[in-house]
Amino acid sequence: FMSLYEAGNQTTSSSLGFFIAEMVRHPELQEKLISEIDEKWNGITSESTNEEIAAALHEMKYLDCCVKETLRKNPPVTFSLKVITKSSVFGGYKIPKNTTVMVCQQVLHHHPAHWDSPEKFNPDRFLDEKN
């Protein structure tokens, strides 16, 4: 149980650390985010209901973009194992059904075929949700 607890904690804490680091590296983005929070959080107090808090958070689109970009650039889980459910061809290689393959999120999240300037921290890429 403790190893599951620690694994869950480590991914969350490392993601928060990367988020803070990106905000420190990009003060112009930090200012944009602070402006959104100031605008959308206006009126939220310790007396606010969970529904009011959830509604305010839901309206914070740029915060959502910053979180998504943090997770894209610094995925907390760098790879996972998947079982192929039907025979496929990938990159010219035949992969039989029930084969276990490793999917590397780090590579996918930084592949220039899928992302413009993949090494750049750019939350705006998620504003139109094309990616």
C-alpha positions in Angstrom: 0.0 0.0 0.0 2.7 2.5 0.9 4.5 2.1 -2.5 1.2 2.9 -4.2 0.7 5.9 -2.0 4.3 7.1 -2.6 3.9 6.6 -6.4 0.8 8.7 -6.4 2.4 11.4 -4.3 5.6 11.5 -6.3 3.9 12.1 -9.6 1.8 14.9 -8.2 4.6 16.6 -6.4 7.0 16.3 -9.4 4.3 17.8 -11.7 3.7 20.7 -9.3 7.5 21.2 -9.1 7.7 21.4 -12.9 4.7 23.7 -13.0 6.3 26.1 -10.6 9.7 25.9 -12.4 8.0 26.8 -15.7 6.2 29.7 -14.1 9.5 31.0 -12.7 11.2 30.6 -16.1 8.5 32.4 -17.9 7.4 35.5 -15.8 5.3 36.8 -18.7 3.2 33.6 -18.7 3.0 33.8 -14.9 1.6 37.3 -15.1 -1.0 36.2 -17.6 -2.0 33.3 -15.3 -2.2 35.6 -12.3 -4.4 38.0 -14.2 -6.8 35.1 -15.0 -6.9 33.9 -11.4 -7.5 37.4 -10.1 -10.4 37.8 -12.5 -12.0 34.4 -12.2 -11.4 33.9 -8.4 -12.9 37.3 -7.6 -15.7 36.8 -5.1 -14.5 33.3 -3.9 -14.1 33.3 -0.2 -13.8 30.7 2.6 -17.6 30.8 2.7 -18.0 29.8 -1.0 -19.6 26.5 -1.8 -17.8 23.7 -3.6 -20.0 24.4 -6.6 -18.9 28.0 -6.7 -15.3 27.1 -6.4 -15.6 24.4 -9.1 -17.3 26.9 -11.4 -14.5 29.4 -10.9 -11.9 26.8 -11.6 -13.7 25.6 -14.7 -13.6 29.2 -16.1 -9.8 29.3 -15.7 -8.9 28.2 -19.3 -5.3 29.5 -19.2 -4.6 27.6 -15.9 -5.9 24.5 -17.7 -3.6 25.2 -20.6 -0.6 25.7 -18.3 -1.3 22.4 -16.5 -1.7 20.5 -19.8 1.5 22.0 -21.2 3.4 21.1 -18.0 2.2 17.5 -18.2 3.1 17.4 -22.0 6.6 18.8 -21.5 7.3 16.9 -18.3 5.1 13.8 -18.2 5.0 12.3 -14.6 5.0 8.8 -16.1 7.5 8.5 -18.9 6.3 5.2 -20.3 3.6 2.6 -20.0 3.0 -0.9 -21.3 0.0 -1.7 -23.5 -1.3 -4.9 -25.0 -2.2 -4.8 -28.7 -5.8 -6.0 -29.0 -5.6 -6.7 -32.8 -2.8 -7.5 -35.1 -1.3 -4.3 -36.6 1.5 -2.9 -38.7 3.5 0.0 -37.2 6.4 1.6 -39.0 6.5 -1.4 -41.3 6.7 -3.9 -38.5 4.0 -6.5 -38.0 2.8 -6.6 -34.4 0.7 -9.7 -33.5 -2.4 -9.5 -31.3 -1.7 -9.8 -27.6 1.8 -8.4 -27.9 2.9 -6.1 -25.1 4.4 -2.9 -26.3 6.1 0.0 -24.5 4.7 3.5 -25.2 7.1 6.3 -24.3 5.1 9.4 -23.4 8.3 11.4 -23.2 9.0 10.7 -26.9 5.4 11.2 -28.0 5.2 14.5 -26.1 8.4 15.9 -27.7 8.0 14.5 -31.3 8.2 17.4 -33.8 5.7 15.5 -36.1 3.0 16.1 -33.4 4.1 19.4 -31.7 5.4 22.7 -33.0 8.6 23.6 -31.1 8.2 20.7 -28.7 10.9 21.8 -26.3 9.3 25.2 -25.8 6.9 25.7 -22.9 3.9 27.1 -24.7 0.5 26.8 -22.9 -1.2 28.7 -25.8 -0.9 25.6 -27.9 -3.8 24.2 -25.9 -6.1 27.2 -26.3 -7.6 25.9 -29.6 -7.4 22.2 -28.5 -5.9 21.1 -31.8 -3.3 19.0 -30.0 
